[in-house]
Amino acid sequence: MSGTYKMTHRSAAAAILIGTSLTGLPTAVFAADGAGAPADGLAPKPDYTLEGGLAVSAAMGRGAWIFGGLEFGVRLFERLSLAALFDASFVHDPMEADCGDVYCPDSEYKVGARARFHVLPSFVIDPWVGLGGVARIDTGKLGTKGGFDAQVSLGADVRLGPFAFGPFGFLNEPLSRSDWPSGWQGQLGLGLRGAMDF
């Protein structure tokens, strides 16, 4: 075999190797720049879901009340959601013929948080159990009183796509003593809520 043939053979082999390397280079560069990313360029969907909603409820305890509420939270897991909530009364009956020296609030506000455990999160009707705490502010002619309540709630969501609505009930029990008149100082109520996922 002549020297010229050997040189030509080696040159061809080197050219093939160089060509193969150059052909693979764009693929490697593309992979480094985001191969495997969604074709539409959108980021992967996060593991959590944001939720926002409205509620209306009627309650008995420290008088009779009708509340309007707002809530905003996050669905951390399929069965667990956490939400901040705010309730404000817009109708109140002290259920006293004449309050006199007894403290009768005119308005009540609640700010707190609630965790909900979803029993059947994959079904259209999803029962849930909630546990939370709320800071309470009562205002009246004789001044302002505050307290902190533990809250237990039960409900069911009817879910249609990103929307959910349904009934709920709650029981609030004060965690600290106050100078309210004698009698039960808690609150028991029923309501309706509607929410949407973002």
JOPE-V859907 format. One record per backbone hydrogen bond with DSSP energy under -1.0 kcal/mol. NH is the residue of the N-H (numbers start at 1). CO is the residue of the C=O. Records with the same first field share a line. If there is no record, write none. Layout:
NH = CO ; CO
This chain:
6 = 2
7 = 3
8 = 4
9 = 5
10 = 6
11 = 7
12 = 8
13 = 9
14 = 10
15 = 11
16 = 12
17 = 13
18 = 14
19 = 15
20 = 16
21 = 17
22 = 18
23 = 19
24 = 20
25 = 21
28 = 24
29 = 25
30 = 26
31 = 27
32 = 28
33 = 29
34 = 31
37 = 34
41 = 38
49 = 75
51 = 73
52 = 196
53 = 71
54 = 194
55 = 69
56 = 192
57 = 67
58 = 190
59 = 65
60 = 188
61 = 63
64 = 93
65 = 59
66 = 91
67 = 57
68 = 88
69 = 55
70 = 86
71 = 53
72 = 84
73 = 51
74 = 82
75 = 49
76 = 74
77 = 80
81 = 116
82 = 74
83 = 114
84 = 72
85 = 112
86 = 70
87 = 110
88 = 68
89 = 108
90 = 66
91 = 66
93 = 64
102 = 99
106 = 139
107 = 139
109 = 137
110 = 87
111 = 135
112 = 85
113 = 133
114 = 83
115 = 131
116 = 81
117 = 129
118 = 79
119 = 127
123 = 120
126 = 157
128 = 155
129 = 117
130 = 153
131 = 115
132 = 151
133 = 113
134 = 149
135 = 111
136 = 147
137 = 109
138 = 145
139 = 107
140 = 143
143 = 140
145 = 138
147 = 136
149 = 134
150 = 173
151 = 132
152 = 171
153 = 130
154 = 169
155 = 128
156 = 167
157 = 126
158 = 165
159 = 124
160 = 163
163 = 160
164 = 195
165 = 158
166 = 193
168 = 191
169 = 154
170 = 189
171 = 152
172 = 187
173 = 150
175 = 148
187 = 172
188 = 60
189 = 170
190 = 58
191 = 168
192 = 56
193 = 166
194 = 54
195 = 164
196 = 52
197 = 162
198 = 50
